[in-house]
Protein backbone atom coordinates (compact mmCIF):
# COMPACT_ATOMS: atom_id res chain seq x y z
CA UNK A 1 0.00 0.00 0.00
CA UNK A 2 1.34 3.40 -0.97
CA UNK A 3 1.44 5.61 2.10
CA UNK A 4 0.17 9.15 1.81
CA UNK A 5 2.43 11.69 3.52
CA UNK A 6 0.82 14.93 2.37
CA UNK A 7 -2.62 16.42 1.87
CA UNK A 8 -4.18 19.49 0.24
CA UNK A 9 -6.08 22.01 2.34
CA UNK A 10 -6.77 25.76 2.54
CA UNK A 11 -3.97 28.09 3.57
CA UNK A 12 -6.40 30.64 5.07
CA UNK A 13 -10.14 31.01 5.50
CA UNK A 14 -12.05 32.52 2.57
CA UNK A 15 -15.29 34.47 3.05
CA UNK A 16 -18.23 36.22 1.40
CA UNK A 17 -18.16 34.57 -2.04
CA UNK A 18 -21.50 35.69 -3.48
CA UNK A 19 -23.77 34.00 -6.05
CA UNK A 20 -27.21 35.38 -6.92
CA UNK A 21 -29.90 33.14 -8.37
CA UNK A 22 -33.50 34.33 -9.00
CA UNK A 23 -33.45 36.69 -6.04
CA UNK A 24 -31.83 34.21 -3.64
CA UNK A 25 -28.36 35.04 -2.36
CA UNK A 26 -25.85 32.25 -1.77
CA UNK A 27 -22.72 33.20 0.20
CA UNK A 28 -19.76 30.83 0.43
CA UNK A 29 -17.20 30.45 3.23
CA UNK A 30 -14.23 28.08 3.48
CA UNK A 31 -12.20 27.18 6.58
CA UNK A 32 -9.16 24.99 7.20
CA UNK A 33 -10.24 22.71 10.09
CA UNK A 34 -8.42 19.92 11.94
CA UNK A 35 -11.10 18.43 14.20
CA UNK A 36 -14.84 18.52 14.84
CA UNK A 37 -14.39 21.23 17.44
CA UNK A 38 -12.95 23.54 14.70
CA UNK A 39 -15.97 22.66 12.54
CA UNK A 40 -18.44 23.56 15.32
CA UNK A 41 -16.66 26.84 16.11
CA UNK A 42 -16.60 27.91 12.46
CA UNK A 43 -20.29 27.04 11.98
CA UNK A 44 -21.18 28.98 15.12
CA UNK A 45 -19.24 31.99 13.84
CA UNK A 46 -21.16 32.01 10.53
CA UNK A 47 -24.54 31.41 12.18
CA UNK A 48 -23.85 34.35 14.50
CA UNK A 49 -22.78 36.54 11.58
CA UNK A 50 -25.85 35.57 9.49
CA UNK A 51 -28.69 34.97 11.98
CA UNK A 52 -31.41 35.93 9.47
CA UNK A 53 -30.24 33.57 6.71
CA UNK A 54 -32.78 30.94 5.62
CA UNK A 55 -30.22 28.09 5.55
CA UNK A 56 -26.62 27.41 6.64
CA UNK A 57 -25.67 24.36 4.56
CA UNK A 58 -22.22 22.82 4.77
CA UNK A 59 -19.89 19.91 4.15
CA UNK A 60 -16.56 19.01 5.72
CA UNK A 61 -13.79 16.46 5.31
CA UNK A 62 -11.31 15.57 8.06
CA UNK A 63 -8.37 13.16 8.04
CA UNK A 64 -5.62 12.33 5.60
CA UNK A 65 -7.99 10.46 3.27
CA UNK A 66 -11.00 12.60 4.19
CA UNK A 67 -12.34 9.57 6.06
CA UNK A 68 -14.35 11.67 8.53
CA UNK A 69 -16.91 13.69 6.57
CA UNK A 70 -20.41 15.07 6.71
CA UNK A 71 -22.82 16.90 4.42
CA UNK A 72 -25.72 18.88 5.92
CA UNK A 73 -28.72 20.28 3.98
CA UNK A 74 -29.98 22.39 6.93
CA UNK A 75 -33.63 22.14 5.90
CA UNK A 76 -33.18 22.22 2.12
CA UNK A 77 -34.58 19.19 0.22
CA UNK A 78 -32.47 16.06 0.90
CA UNK A 79 -29.28 15.92 -1.16
CA UNK A 80 -29.80 19.36 -2.74
CA UNK A 81 -27.24 21.34 -0.72
CA UNK A 82 -24.76 19.47 1.50
CA UNK A 83 -23.95 16.80 -1.09
CA UNK A 84 -23.20 19.21 -3.98
CA UNK A 85 -20.88 21.12 -1.57
CA UNK A 86 -19.21 17.85 -0.48
CA UNK A 87 -18.74 16.77 -4.10
CA UNK A 88 -16.77 19.96 -4.73
CA UNK A 89 -14.44 19.08 -1.84
CA UNK A 90 -13.85 15.74 -3.58
CA UNK A 91 -13.40 17.37 -6.98
CA UNK A 92 -10.78 19.77 -5.58
CA UNK A 93 -9.10 16.87 -3.67
CA UNK A 94 -8.95 18.84 -0.41
CA UNK A 95 -9.31 17.62 3.17
CA UNK A 96 -9.27 19.16 6.68
CA UNK A 97 -11.69 21.67 5.27
CA UNK A 98 -15.19 23.02 5.91
CA UNK A 99 -17.26 24.84 3.28
CA UNK A 100 -20.44 26.60 4.39
CA UNK A 101 -22.98 28.11 1.99
CA UNK A 102 -25.41 30.57 3.57
CA UNK A 103 -28.68 31.15 1.68
CA UNK A 104 -31.01 34.09 1.88
CA UNK A 105 -34.29 33.11 0.19
CA UNK A 106 -35.37 35.56 -2.48
CA UNK A 107 -39.01 34.60 -2.97
CA UNK A 108 -38.68 32.34 -6.03
CA UNK A 109 -38.39 28.58 -5.56
CA UNK A 110 -35.47 27.12 -7.45
CA UNK A 111 -36.52 23.45 -7.39
CA UNK A 112 -34.13 20.65 -6.46
CA UNK A 113 -32.13 20.87 -9.71
CA UNK A 114 -31.77 24.64 -9.30
CA UNK A 115 -30.65 24.26 -5.69
CA UNK A 116 -28.08 21.58 -6.57
CA UNK A 117 -26.66 23.87 -9.26
CA UNK A 118 -26.56 26.95 -6.98
CA UNK A 119 -24.91 25.16 -4.02
CA UNK A 120 -22.44 23.38 -6.27
CA UNK A 121 -21.50 26.61 -8.06
CA UNK A 122 -21.11 28.59 -4.80
CA UNK A 123 -18.88 25.87 -3.29
CA UNK A 124 -16.81 25.78 -6.49
CA UNK A 125 -16.39 29.59 -6.54
CA UNK A 126 -15.42 29.52 -2.84
CA UNK A 127 -12.73 26.88 -3.39
CA UNK A 128 -11.49 28.60 -6.56
CA UNK A 129 -11.08 31.84 -4.57
CA UNK A 130 -9.09 30.10 -1.81
CA UNK A 131 -5.37 29.40 -1.76
CA UNK A 132 -4.92 25.63 -1.66
CA UNK A 133 -1.65 24.38 -0.20
CA UNK A 134 -0.04 20.96 0.17
CA UNK A 135 0.91 20.15 3.76
CA UNK A 136 3.32 17.45 4.83
CA UNK A 137 2.18 15.02 7.50
CA UNK A 138 4.59 15.29 10.44
CA UNK A 139 5.64 13.04 13.32
CA UNK A 140 7.32 13.84 16.65
CA UNK A 141 10.26 11.76 17.85
CA UNK A 142 12.04 11.60 21.21
CA UNK A 143 15.71 10.55 21.15
CA UNK A 144 17.78 9.71 24.26
CA UNK A 145 21.56 9.59 23.97
CA UNK A 146 24.84 10.29 25.77
CA UNK A 147 26.27 13.84 25.82
CA UNK A 148 29.21 12.79 23.60
CA UNK A 149 26.84 11.68 20.82
CA UNK A 150 25.05 14.97 20.31
CA UNK A 151 26.94 15.96 17.13
CA UNK A 152 26.06 12.65 15.54
CA UNK A 153 22.37 13.05 16.44
CA UNK A 154 22.13 16.70 15.35
CA UNK A 155 23.81 15.87 12.01
CA UNK A 156 21.22 13.18 11.36
CA UNK A 157 18.33 15.48 12.33
CA UNK A 158 19.65 18.20 10.00
CA UNK A 159 19.87 15.73 7.13
CA UNK A 160 16.26 14.76 7.79
CA UNK A 161 15.15 18.44 7.88
CA UNK A 162 13.80 17.90 11.40
CA UNK A 163 12.80 20.79 13.66
CA UNK A 164 14.09 20.52 17.24
CA UNK A 165 11.22 21.28 19.64
CA UNK A 166 13.03 20.62 22.91
CA UNK A 167 16.60 19.76 23.93
CA UNK A 168 17.62 18.68 27.40
CA UNK A 169 21.43 18.67 27.58
CA UNK A 170 22.76 16.75 30.54
CA UNK A 171 24.99 13.71 30.84
CA UNK A 172 22.07 11.81 29.36
CA UNK A 173 20.48 14.05 26.67
CA UNK A 174 16.94 14.11 25.34
CA UNK A 175 15.78 15.71 22.11
CA UNK A 176 12.22 16.04 20.94
CA UNK A 177 12.03 16.83 17.23
CA UNK A 178 9.40 17.04 14.48
CA UNK A 179 9.99 15.71 11.01
CA UNK A 180 8.06 14.76 7.88
CA UNK A 181 6.41 11.35 8.40
CA UNK A 182 7.92 10.37 5.02
CA UNK A 183 11.35 10.43 6.78
CA UNK A 184 10.25 8.18 9.65
CA UNK A 185 11.51 4.87 8.26
CA UNK A 186 14.84 6.30 7.12
CA UNK A 187 15.67 8.00 10.45
CA UNK A 188 14.54 4.92 12.41
CA UNK A 189 16.97 2.73 10.47
CA UNK A 190 19.89 5.12 11.02
CA UNK A 191 19.19 5.59 14.75
CA UNK A 192 18.88 1.82 15.20
CA UNK A 193 22.43 1.41 13.88
CA UNK A 194 23.87 3.83 16.48
CA UNK A 195 25.10 2.47 19.80
CA UNK A 196 23.45 3.41 23.11
CA UNK A 197 20.72 5.53 21.57
CA UNK A 198 17.04 4.94 22.25
CA UNK A 199 14.16 6.64 20.49
CA UNK A 200 10.38 6.55 20.20
CA UNK A 201 7.76 8.23 18.05
CA UNK A 202 4.76 9.91 19.65
CA UNK A 203 1.42 8.77 18.36
CA UNK A 204 -0.96 11.52 17.22
Helices and strands as residue ranges (DSSP letters): E 6-10, E 14-21, E 24-32, H 36-49, E 55-62, E 68-72, H 82-91, E 97-104, H 111-129, E 132-136, E 138-146, G 147-149, H 150-159, E 163-168, E 172-180, G 181-183, H 184-193, E 198-202
